[in-house]
């Protein structure tokens, strides 16, 4: 199958490399400096999905004509520009949106039209993007594909089967609920971005884990207020979500502790911190910031998510991390 990948960072690069290795004809559209590096040196993948270099015949800033399936793996804030640049190439081509947050599918529908065949994909493997096509997978995990609340369509099942040839992928029902569960999982991003700690260090530190737990509880409350039916996803099951929601805070902290440990022994610094270290804009407004915005809209208090969003923006501006102790005092005061 001729597959086009828009955005060759950690997720996009890993999928491109593994799909090419599996025998698909993969082309890449990326920013010029990344495209130049990949055209010369390929995508160098290491870690949990194997170590090899994948080379591609078509690497540019836009996809070539004739792709049969496209994957969008840019950051959410880059999606509109990337889709607009590739709009002509995407006419009649099913698109899988592989992005954090809740807004990627809506952006794609606005740019490409509501009738375009769109699917979302939630990736649970952890990567370190070392830049210029060098990607290290620190923890394996499945990818889940779907659309809306309904059971997966025949097209979704077929696309998942093609992607599964490269990386473990399956189609699921209640994709909207799964997106919200992935948003809960993505709460591991903010505190590493503020402190410079790894996900594992945050979940093992009682004070930081307490903050993480509070932010996740706020997110569940916002989701409930707008009618979300959370779906099990990866290591986060329905029982875990209920525990976060109903148990006393000290007991509920066991859930993010287990979540952090599930990332394995290799320190995972999460994508938001990786963006800060590369001097790039983060996705925090689509993660904790989106929770805070929806909380305001629906009358649900989200003080922890508001503060975490503000502190990440502070680190973006200044480059200065807060110590775990200082962050704890500021949030808990």
Secondary structure, DSSP 8 states (H G I E B T S, - for coil): -EEEEE--SHHHHHHHHHHHHTT-EEEEE--HHHHHHHHHH-EEEEETT--EEE--SEEESS--TT-SEEEE-S-GGGHHHHHHHTTGGGTT-EEEE--SSS-HHHHHHHHH-TTS-EEEEEE--EEEEEETTEEEEEE---EEEE-SSS---HHHHHHHHHHHTTS-EEE-S-HHHHHHHHHHHTTHHHHHHHH---HHHHHHSHHHHHHHHHHHHHHHHHHHHTT-----BTTB-HHHHHHHHHS-HHHHHHHHHHHHHTT-SS---HHHHHHHHTT---SGGGTHHHHHHHHHHHT---HHHHHHHHHHHHHHHH-----HHHHHHHHH-
